[in-house]
């Protein structure tokens, strides 16, 4: 089941290599043994690959998920509530009976769910639905990660700090609070006074007030290309592109680590080498805490 | 120029991280990316070993790498609330360095996930 994503165009091999086509011990006929459901606000190219397409009204994902959860538990849901999602009762009941009858269900959710009205509440509702379906059968949920190694970032931060993103070290130990420490919020409020941007281009993707703040403060960019962010930055350092000229490890979206095999030689240093050098400079400067003995030892 | 063939290369364009790509490279440029999808082919074939950009830029002007690194360290150290952000198109090894640096700075640490 795909919710708010368009893998046919954004993850072209997701169907063939991972989710729909592979034949296995329990699914010897590959695609024929699977039911594919697509939930989206419009008909994308991915619809062709689906057995069932549910066109949800824009901004009504949270409502639809909550109704599915209610119906799953046998609660009464009014026709009017169902109608506001743009779907009807028969479709939802058919979907739920297919979900409950499945042997192993997987929901892949994209930015159409996690970045539209409701944002992380939508993701939370979908994860709860997947968890509750486990009363009937095995069900899992996974975000469709866009950028190469963003899963690696989650994994590394979890491993090193205990939290996946939105972390502050300003008390000397890691604290987690998305909304307070997440970048867009921090930039829009103007909380940060220096930004170090690596392997990302917020200058092209973030809302205007966030970009304006990046332009106001000293920003340092590490990137293989001179990006939109580099143009408003104080310092840009060109680095070797990971996986093409820089070796290392990257995590697949299902959290499988894979080695990178660089194919070309780059005239630029890798991200890792540059940050190590910056850290070496920082180590020589006085620590920001008056009594640095009390801070956590550097974890690396 | 010697042509290298790399089997089971890993593509890091999208989150699928397909690891069955066959790359044909001469060390300067990748000429062929077998099994890769449209997006993966564009990703591999658009990079080369040529020097398109200066090593570093300070205020938009070409600068020496060493100067850029020491200025970066100075700016990060001088800040009250530095932010380390991104970490998507990079390796886990570099991400680990980022975490350590944010910890040392007592700053903020965040990735694309929060968007």
Interface residues (C-beta under 8 A of the other chain):
Chain A: X10 X11 X12 X13 X14 X17 X18 X115 X144 X145 X146 X147 X148 X149 X150 X151 X152 X153 X154 X155 X156 X157 X160 X161 X164 X165 X166 X167 X168 X169 X170 X171 X172 X174 X178 X181 X182 X183 X184 X186 X187 X191 X192 X193 X194 X195 X196 X197 X198 X199 X200 X202 X205 X206 X218 X220 X222 X224 X225 X226 X230 X231 X233 X234 X235 X236 X237 X238 X241 X242 X243 X244 X245 X246 X247 X248 X249 X250 X251 X252 X253 X256 X257 X258 X259 X260 X261 X263 X264 X265 X266 X267 X268 X269 X270 X271 X272 X274 X275 X276 X277 X278 X279 X281 X282 X283 X285 X287 X288 X289 X295 X296 X298 X299 X300
Chain B: X4 X6 X8 X9 X10 X11 X12 X13 X14 X15 X16 X17 X18 X19 X20 X23 X25 X27 X28 X29 X30 X37 X38 X39 X40 X43 X44 X47 X48 X49 X50 X51 X52 X53 X54 X55 X56 X57 X58 X59 X60 X65 X68 X69 X70 X71 X72 X73 X74 X75 X76 X77 X78 X79 X80 X81 X82 X83 X84 X85 X86 X87 X88 X89 X90 X91 X92 X93 X94 X95 X96 X97 X98 X99 X100 X101 X102 X103 X104 X105 X106 X107 X108 X109 X110 X111 X112 X113 X114 X115
